[in-house]
Amino acid sequence: MKIRNIMMLSGILMMLFGACKNNETKTDDATLEVQEENFEEGVEDLRQRNATVDAIEGNPELSTFATGLNTWNVEDTLDLVTEPYMVFAPSNRAYSRVYRQQGYDILETTPESVIPYHIVKGNFTREELKQEIENVNGTLILSTLEGENITFSLDGDNIVLTGATGEKANITESFEIENGTGYIIDKVLLPEGIDTVTITPEE
């Protein structure tokens, strides 16, 4: 009788041990799946950031703005951006215009303010942006990664951006980026307190 009880107890212990091992295996599998998902999401985020920079660097009309992005270390900053965004990239000619107006080299201030001032939270196509402007009686205010706002309005069929210093820019064309929409504008917009731009102008 004692032998039978011992055998039964041993059998129960073995079953419990097996169940524990199975639970550990399931837990390990679940943890591995979460780690794999996190890794894949990280890779996708990195690909999107790189694709945004590549799209700008690949456009010869935006080589000056691309220089500013690299100086600003854009990829580290876009790490913190979880929602879609729009990039309003001044053309090389826009930077040259600022250079001529200033009358001296405009590589004097840091791009930490100027470049993120051209990246706006939210994502609209050109037609959607026009509709949003009309929905708020002609004046749409959107915040930038720099922290200050840009005002959007319409001049006929054209979308006009007005910066904090009153400088106005027009959208000349659009291009695709991975996590939003890119636009080329014909003026450099400056936030408050910035007198010069820190990027060497190029023709």
C-alpha positions as CSV (number, residue, x, y, z in Angstrom):
1,M,0.0,0.0,0.0
2,K,2.8,2.3,0.9
3,I,4.6,1.5,-2.3
4,R,1.4,2.2,-4.3
5,N,1.0,5.6,-2.5
6,I,4.6,6.5,-3.2
7,M,4.3,5.6,-6.8
8,M,1.1,7.7,-7.1
9,L,2.8,10.6,-5.4
10,S,5.8,10.3,-7.7
11,G,3.5,10.3,-10.7
12,I,1.7,13.4,-9.6
13,L,5.0,15.2,-9.0
14,M,6.2,14.2,-12.4
15,M,3.0,15.6,-14.0
16,L,3.3,18.9,-12.1
17,F,7.0,19.2,-13.1
18,G,6.0,18.6,-16.7
19,A,3.3,21.2,-16.6
20,C,5.7,23.7,-15.1
21,K,8.2,23.0,-17.9
22,N,5.4,23.4,-20.5
23,N,4.5,26.8,-19.0
24,E,8.1,27.9,-19.0
25,T,8.3,26.9,-22.7
26,K,5.2,28.8,-23.5
27,T,6.4,31.9,-21.6
28,D,9.8,31.7,-23.4
29,D,8.0,31.4,-26.7
30,A,5.8,34.4,-25.9
31,T,8.7,36.5,-24.8
32,L,10.6,35.6,-28.0
33,E,7.6,36.6,-30.1
34,V,7.4,40.0,-28.4
35,Q,11.1,40.6,-28.9
36,E,10.8,39.7,-32.5
37,E,7.9,42.1,-33.0
38,N,9.8,44.9,-31.2
39,F,12.8,44.3,-33.4
40,E,10.7,44.3,-36.6
41,E,9.0,47.6,-35.5
42,G,12.4,49.1,-34.8
43,V,13.7,48.1,-38.3
44,E,10.6,49.5,-39.9
45,D,11.0,52.8,-38.0
46,L,14.6,53.1,-39.0
47,R,13.7,52.3,-42.7
48,Q,11.1,55.1,-42.7
49,R,13.5,57.7,-41.2
50,N,16.2,56.7,-43.7
51,A,13.6,56.8,-46.6
52,T,12.7,60.4,-45.6
53,V,16.3,61.5,-45.6
54,D,17.0,59.6,-48.8
55,A,14.0,61.2,-50.6
56,I,15.4,64.7,-49.7
57,E,19.0,63.9,-50.5
58,G,18.0,62.4,-53.8
59,N,16.5,65.7,-55.0
60,P,19.3,68.0,-56.4
61,E,17.0,71.0,-55.8
62,L,17.1,70.3,-52.1
63,S,20.8,69.7,-51.6
64,T,21.2,72.7,-49.2
65,F,18.3,71.6,-47.1
66,A,19.7,68.1,-47.0
67,T,23.0,69.5,-45.7
68,G,21.0,71.1,-42.9
69,L,19.3,67.8,-42.1
70,N,22.6,66.0,-41.7
71,T,24.0,68.8,-39.6
72,W,20.9,68.7,-37.4
73,N,21.2,64.9,-37.1
74,V,17.6,64.4,-38.3
75,E,17.4,60.7,-37.8
76,D,17.9,60.9,-34.0
77,T,15.2,63.6,-33.7
78,L,12.7,61.7,-35.9
79,D,13.2,58.8,-33.4
80,L,10.9,60.8,-31.1
81,V,8.2,61.5,-33.8
82,T,5.4,58.9,-33.7
83,E,2.8,60.6,-35.8
84,P,2.9,61.4,-39.5
85,Y,4.6,64.7,-40.5
86,M,5.1,67.1,-43.4
87,V,8.5,68.4,-44.5
88,F,8.4,71.9,-46.2
89,A,11.9,72.0,-47.7
90,P,13.2,75.3,-49.1
91,S,14.8,75.0,-52.5
92,N,18.5,75.8,-53.1
93,R,17.3,79.0,-54.8
94,A,15.4,80.0,-51.6
95,Y,18.6,79.7,-49.6
96,S,20.5,81.7,-52.2
97,R,17.8,84.4,-52.0
98,V,18.3,84.7,-48.2
99,Y,22.1,84.9,-48.8
100,R,21.7,87.8,-51.2
101,Q,19.2,89.6,-48.9
102,Q,21.3,89.2,-45.8
103,G,24.4,90.4,-47.7
104,Y,26.7,88.1,-45.7
105,D,27.3,84.4,-45.0
106,I,24.2,82.9,-43.4
107,L,26.1,80.0,-41.8
108,E,26.0,81.7,-38.4
109,T,23.3,80.1,-36.3
110,T,22.6,76.4,-35.4
111,P,20.2,74.3,-37.5
112,E,18.5,73.0,-34.3
113,S,15.9,75.7,-34.7
114,V,15.8,76.4,-38.5
115,I,15.5,72.8,-39.8
116,P,12.8,71.5,-37.4
117,Y,10.8,74.7,-38.1
118,H,10.2,73.3,-41.6
119,I,8.8,70.0,-40.3
120,V,5.2,70.2,-39.4
121,K,3.1,67.7,-37.4
122,G,0.3,66.1,-39.3
123,N,-0.1,64.9,-42.8
124,F,-2.2,66.4,-45.6
125,T,-2.0,66.1,-49.4
126,R,-2.1,69.5,-51.2
127,E,-5.9,69.2,-51.8
128,E,-6.5,68.1,-48.2
129,L,-4.4,71.1,-47.0
130,K,-6.5,73.5,-49.1
131,Q,-9.7,71.9,-47.7
132,E,-8.4,72.2,-44.1
133,I,-7.6,75.9,-44.7
134,E,-11.1,76.6,-46.0
135,N,-12.7,74.7,-43.1
136,V,-11.2,77.2,-40.6
137,N,-12.1,80.3,-42.6
138,G,-8.9,80.7,-44.4
139,T,-6.3,80.5,-41.7
140,L,-4.8,77.2,-40.6
141,I,-2.2,77.1,-37.8
142,L,0.0,74.0,-37.4
143,S,2.8,73.4,-34.9
144,T,6.3,72.5,-36.0
145,L,8.9,70.2,-34.4
146,E,10.8,73.3,-33.4
147,G,7.8,74.3,-31.2
148,E,6.6,77.4,-32.9
149,N,3.7,77.6,-35.4
150,I,3.4,78.1,-39.2
151,T,0.2,79.8,-40.6
152,F,-1.3,78.4,-43.8
153,S,-3.6,80.4,-46.0
154,L,-4.7,80.5,-49.6
155,D,-3.8,83.0,-52.3
156,G,-6.1,82.0,-55.1
157,D,-5.2,78.4,-55.8
158,N,-1.8,78.7,-54.1
159,I,-1.0,77.6,-50.5
160,V,0.9,80.3,-48.7
161,L,3.0,79.6,-45.5
162,T,3.7,82.4,-43.1
163,G,6.5,82.0,-40.6
164,A,6.9,83.6,-37.2
165,T,8.9,86.5,-38.6
166,G,6.2,87.3,-41.3
167,E,8.2,85.7,-44.2
168,K,5.9,84.1,-46.7
169,A,6.6,81.0,-48.8
170,N,4.7,79.3,-51.6
171,I,4.5,75.5,-52.3
172,T,6.0,74.8,-55.7
173,E,5.8,71.0,-55.8
174,S,5.3,67.9,-53.6
175,F,7.2,64.6,-53.2
176,E,6.7,61.4,-51.4
177,I,8.3,60.6,-48.0
178,E,7.8,57.4,-46.0
179,N,5.8,58.7,-43.0
180,G,4.0,61.7,-44.5
181,T,4.3,64.2,-47.4
182,G,7.2,66.4,-48.6
183,Y,6.8,69.8,-50.2
184,I,9.3,72.2,-51.8
185,I,8.8,75.8,-50.9
186,D,10.3,79.0,-52.4
187,K,11.4,80.8,-49.2
188,V,13.3,79.9,-46.0
189,L,11.0,80.4,-43.0
190,L,12.6,81.5,-39.7
191,P,11.3,81.1,-36.2
192,E,11.4,84.0,-33.7
193,G,14.8,85.2,-32.7
194,I,16.7,83.7,-35.7
195,D,18.3,86.3,-37.9
196,T,20.5,84.0,-40.1
197,V,20.3,80.5,-41.5
198,T,23.1,78.0,-40.8
199,I,23.4,76.3,-44.1
200,T,25.7,77.2,-47.0
201,P,23.6,78.5,-49.9
202,E,23.9,76.7,-53.2
203,E,22.6,77.5,-56.7
